[in-house]
Amino acid sequence: MVVRSARRFRLAGLATILAVLVSPAPGHSTCDPRTDPDRSDIANARAAVAAACDCAAPTTHHAYVGCAAQQAQTALNNKGCVGFVEKCAAHSTCGRPGRVTCCLTRSTGTSCRIKRDGAHCTARQGTVGSCSSCCDACPTPGSGPSCTTTTTLPPTCPAGQECALVRGPSGEGCVCTPSPACGPSGGQSCGGNCPQGANACHFDTDNGLCLCETGYLCGLTGAGCSSSASCCSGLCGSTARCACLAPGTSCSGDIQCCGVCSTTPGSPATAVCCFQTGSACTASTDCCSGICDASGHCGCLSPGAACPDGAGAACCSGSCQVGQCTCLGRGASCNGNTDCCSGVCDASGHCGCLLAGATCSPDGNSFACCSGACRVGQCTCSDVNFSCRTNAECCSGACNPSRGACCSPSGAACGDPSQCCSLDCAPSHTCS
């Protein structure tokens, strides 16, 4: 069995996805999501996906994308728009517990990426989105069928309380907190109280403000606590801060654990806390994979290795289906072609991807294709503002190397400067 760390497949986001032209599949009409009837047709299909495909319920991302593809085929009048709906599902956090949409603003514009968690987003100076799909998330607070309602500001706080800025899964807002509330204490130092169940007051490099983090009905690790009952883990430490559950302890969710909550080869029937690939370990029972290597770090199970249901955290791919670890996406380390969803392990030992027109199976496979979408048995091309490495991957035939995203060349129709390779959308709505 081969053990190694997986490189995460990264998806570039969309700036203004509704202005993107989607190339038609053979035999299908052209789809223009900017105007009706296609715009309304796509909105109705995405509403059907939201109603029929529970973002939180699927055990895998594959299952969610497959459900979305089926709903799109049924709901759309113009089947040429299926790829647009499918890509919104592929570029989402659905079936990926803990993942977040992350809005990254640079001089070249705003893009959306899927990050492992909120900490990995803010570490890149990104803002965690309140939407599950990159089609809706950016710029924050986002708008669309995959979005939740953002937190609203309350009226003035009662005597003895002040407003503390709190960030949670649904957005940011003011929460009345006993004085003194979380705030600046000089330079980039922060101090003061956070609401019960929130993490400690800290400086946020994304917006330059002092804030607390919460959004749960129980206290996360590090949150202030008065009793164990107020903590997600059920552990209130000696410093009056919520502690996390150690590896091997039974759990019901990631927020309870020092690592993640998952079934493992050693505990196939009951979820326990465990550490993921690359985390420091002292024993094999510390690791979701059951492998603590000679360097004292958790390994992972190779594609095709046996894994218990729900044990995606044990696999190098992050996904376990039908009792086996699934294949690896683009950029992941590989030892042979059979490791990769694309069937391509390049000379550098990393998984490649399939260009538009290549055969892919089954429909809905978002990992084999460079575009992240397989439709009618063929990989589609990547639309404007989707990630790319070469011109051949893009429907427009142009990949902006500085942004790593497809763009529209000079003379192409545009609705926003971020769509153009030149970043200039002239008044005539054409790229300069």
LUMBA-457326 format. One record per residue (C-alpha): y, x, z; residue in three letters. Coordinates in steps of 0.02 Angstrom, whole numbers, plus 50000, padded with zeros to 5 digits. Each point is the difference from the previous one (the first is absolute). Last residue first. Example, Ala and Ser with C-alpha at 12.3 -4.5 7.8 and 13.67 -1.06 7.14 Angstrom:
BEGIN
499475068450357SER 498284993150033ALA 
END
This chain:
BEGIN
522994947948727SER 498774986650054CYS 500434982849930THR 500734985450095HIS 501574999049891SER 501005005450152PRO 499015016549995ALA 498535003450116CYS 500175018250054ASP 498635008450103LEU 499675011049847SER 498144996350007CYS 500504981850019CYS 499224987350119GLN 501055005850149SER 501584995149905PRO 499564981350014ASP 499704986149874GLY 499395010449855CYS 499584998649815ALA 499495016349917ALA 501265010049897GLY 499725016450091SER 498315000950086PRO 499364988350137SER 499225008250153CYS 498305003650076CYS 500045008350172ALA 499755017550069GLY 501855000450046ARG 500425017449934SER 498654998749865PRO 500704984049923ASN 498534993249900CYS 500324992749826ALA 498814991449881GLY 500714983150049SER 498284993450049CYS 499815015850104CYS 498435010550031GLU 500205010449841ALA 501705006450060ASN 499145010050138THR 500025000150191ARG 500324981850036CYS 500474988150140SER 500654982649958PHE 501874998249974ASN 499794993449822VAL 498254993649964ASP 498395009950001SER 498744997549859CYS 498494988650023THR 498225005850027CYS 498724989949904GLN 498614987950048GLY 501074984449982VAL 501265007650120ARG 499875015750106CYS 501575004050102ALA 500615015050100GLY 500935007249851SER 499025016450002CYS 498404989749998CYS 498455003150106ALA 500794994250164PHE 500634982349972SER 498344992549947ASN 500504981849972GLY 498844997449853ASP 498335008750035PRO 499935011549912SER 501135011349898CYS 500015004949817THR 501495010749948ALA 501404991149909GLY 501385006650111ALA 499575016750080LEU 498595003050126LEU 500285009950159CYS 499685017450071GLY 499125004650161CYS 500355017450070HIS 498965015849997GLY 501245010749902SER 498894999149844ALA 500104981149999ASP 498854987250079CYS 499954985449878VAL 498844985050023GLY 501564989350023SER 499434993650170CYS 499665018150049CYS 498555007550098ASP 498834998549850THR 501075012449903ASN 499635014250122GLY 500595009050156ASN 501574989750031CYS 501675001050092SER 501034984249977ALA 501405000349870GLY 499524983749915ARG 498854988750098GLY 498335003850082LEU 498414989649987CYS 499374987850131THR 499035004150158CYS 498394989850000GLN 499324985150098GLY 500564986749877VAL 501775006950005GLN 500775013550110CYS 501805005349966SER 501125014150061GLY 499505010849852SER 499405014350111CYS 499004987150097CYS 499904997450190ALA 501614989750008ALA 499204987749878GLY 498734995250133ALA 500144981249982GLY 498184997749956ASP 498975015350047PRO 500035015549891CYS 498725008549887ALA 500695014149892ALA 500394995549819GLY 501705008150001PRO 500055013750133SER 500134996650187LEU 501465007550095CYS 500385014850113GLY 500834999950171CYS 500755016550058HIS 499385013250122GLY 499885014349874SER 498094998950001ALA 500044981849943ASP 500014984150104CYS 499004987349900ILE 499584982450062GLY 501084993249860SER 501154990450117CYS 500155015950104CYS 500015002550189ASP 498114997550007THR 499805016249902SER 500735009650146ALA 501585010050040THR 501164992749869CYS 501675003449915ALA 500454987749863SER 499695004849818GLY 499034984349953THR 500244985550119GLN 499784999450189PHE 499034986250088CYS 500214984350105CYS 498494988749993VAL 499464985149894ALA 498264993450041THR 498524998249882ALA 499945016949913PRO 500405010550155SER 499365017649962GLY 500324998449813PRO 501714992850047THR 500814982850017THR 501885001550008SER 501524999950114CYS 501205014349963VAL 500605015550094GLY 500694999750179CYS 499474981849994CYS 500674983050050GLN 501174997849851ILE 498535002949883ASP 499194983350045GLY 498554991750092SER 499335014550103CYS 498455007250083SER 500285017650066THR 499155014349905GLY 501625009649972PRO 501264997750143ALA 501054984250021LEU 501895002249999CYS 501235000850145ALA 501454988150038CYS 501385008250102ARG 500324997650186ALA 499785018850029THR 498304997150084SER 499364991649843GLY 499914981549954CYS 498364997349909LEU 499514983049925GLY 500125007949828SER 501294987649936CYS 500975002550163CYS 500784986150106SER 498374996350092ALA 499945018150061SER 501494996650112SER 501855004350009SER 500115008049829CYS 501185010449895GLY 499405003749824ALA 499155016649964GLY 498504992549911THR 500484982449944LEU 500444986150121GLY 499394982549962CYS 500684985449899LEU 500325011749855TYR 501585002949898GLY 500505015950090THR 501025015649964GLU 501585005050094CYS 501595006649921LEU 501365013150001CYS 500875001149833LEU 500145012449857GLY 499224988049874ASN 498475009749944ASP 500075013750133THR 499634987550139ASP 500515006550172PHE 498874993750141HIS 499854986550134CYS 498204999250062ALA 498754988349918ASN 500154981350026ALA 498944988650110GLY 501404995450119GLN 501655001649907PRO 500745017649989CYS 501125007950131ASN 501175014749984GLY 500055016949916GLY 500315008349834CYS 500435017749950SER 500595003749823GLN 501725005350058GLY 500364992550173GLY 499174985950097SER 499804987749858PRO 499224982850034GLY 498534990750074CYS 500674986850119ALA 500845004050167PRO 499844986250048SER 498504988249995PRO 499524996049819THR 500584986849874CYS 499145003249834VAL 501015004249844CYS 499105001049833GLY 498915009849882GLU 498614994249883GLY 498404989650005SER 498805014050052PRO 501175005350141GLY 501625009350028ARG 501084996650154VAL 501865003750020LEU 500444997050183ALA 501354987250042CYS 500584999650181GLU 499514991250160GLN 500784998050174GLY 500924984249952ALA 499204990649856PRO 499915007349824CYS 501164994049861THR 499134989949865PRO 498355005949924PRO 499905010549842LEU 498664994849877THR 498335008749972THR 499405000249821THR 498874986549930THR 498425006349921THR 499835005649820CYS 498514999149882SER 500654984749904PRO 501665008349957GLY 501565008350070SER 500335016950078GLY 500835004750164PRO 500135013349936THR 500275006749824PRO 498574999249969CYS 498524989750062ALA 499674987049865ASP 498975008349863CYS 499495013350125CYS 498894986850079SER 499724996650187SER 501824995850036CYS 501005004650157SER 500315017549935GLY 500005015650108VAL 501545010649960THR 499745017749937GLY 500665016550064GLN 498335008249956ARG 499495000150185ALA 500564981750003THR 498584995549882CYS 498655010450085HIS 500504992150167ALA 499904982549928GLY 498185002049948ASP 498895007249863ARG 501384998049870LYS 500084989249843ILE 501495005249894ARG 501584991349942CYS 501435007649902SER 501894999750019THR 501145009549881GLY 500265017349924THR 501055006350145SER 498564995250115ARG 499524984550098THR 498204998250056LEU 499374982750046CYS 498305000450086CYS 498704986149989THR 498845001550148VAL 498165004150032ARG 499224995850169GLY 498514990849928PRO 499835002149810ARG 499274983649934GLY 501744994849944CYS 501245014550010THR 500624997249823SER 500155008849831HIS 498374992749934ALA 500584982250036ALA 501665002349908CYS 498995008649863LYS 498924984649977GLU 501484988349979VAL 500775011149865PHE 498315002949915GLY 499684981449985VAL 501644997149906CYS 499185000249827GLY 498954985350059LYS 501514988949971ASN 499604983550086ASN 499575009350160LEU 499054991650142ALA 498185003649957THR 500135018049941GLN 501245003550140ALA 498824992850131GLN 498565011149941GLN 501105015649999ALA 500654996250175ALA 498224998250068CYS 499505016649922GLY 501555008350073VAL 499534993350173TYR 498185005549989ALA 500465017549940HIS 501215001750147HIS 498534998150116THR 499424988950145THR 501074985949933PRO 500834988950134ALA 501755007050025ALA 500684996649825CYS 499164983049991ASP 499684996549816CYS 500124981449956ALA 501774995350054ALA 500835016949964ALA 499085001249833VAL 500584982449952ALA 501795004850045ALA 499795015449890ARG 499454988649857ALA 501494988350024ASN 501225014650001ALA 499185007449844ILE 500164983549904ASP 501794997950060SER 500485017049928ARG 498934997349844ASP 500884983649952PRO 501295006250033ASP 500845016949996THR 499865017050081ARG 498104999850013PRO 499835002649811ASP 498154999149954CYS 499475002749819THR 498614988249947SER 498175004850019HIS 498715004949867GLY 500035018450047PRO 500835002150170ALA 501884998050006PRO 501195013350064SER 500984994650152VAL 501895001449990LEU 500775003950168VAL 501524990550063ALA 499044990950137LEU 499465016650072ILE 501715005450061THR 499715016550088ALA 498115000949997LEU 498945011850101GLY 499035016049970ALA 498184999250053LEU 499135013750093ARG 498135002950008PHE 499715008850163ARG 499235017050002ARG 498314999050080ALA 499355012650127SER 498285007249972ARG 498194998350043VAL 498625000949870VAL 498304993150047MET 
END
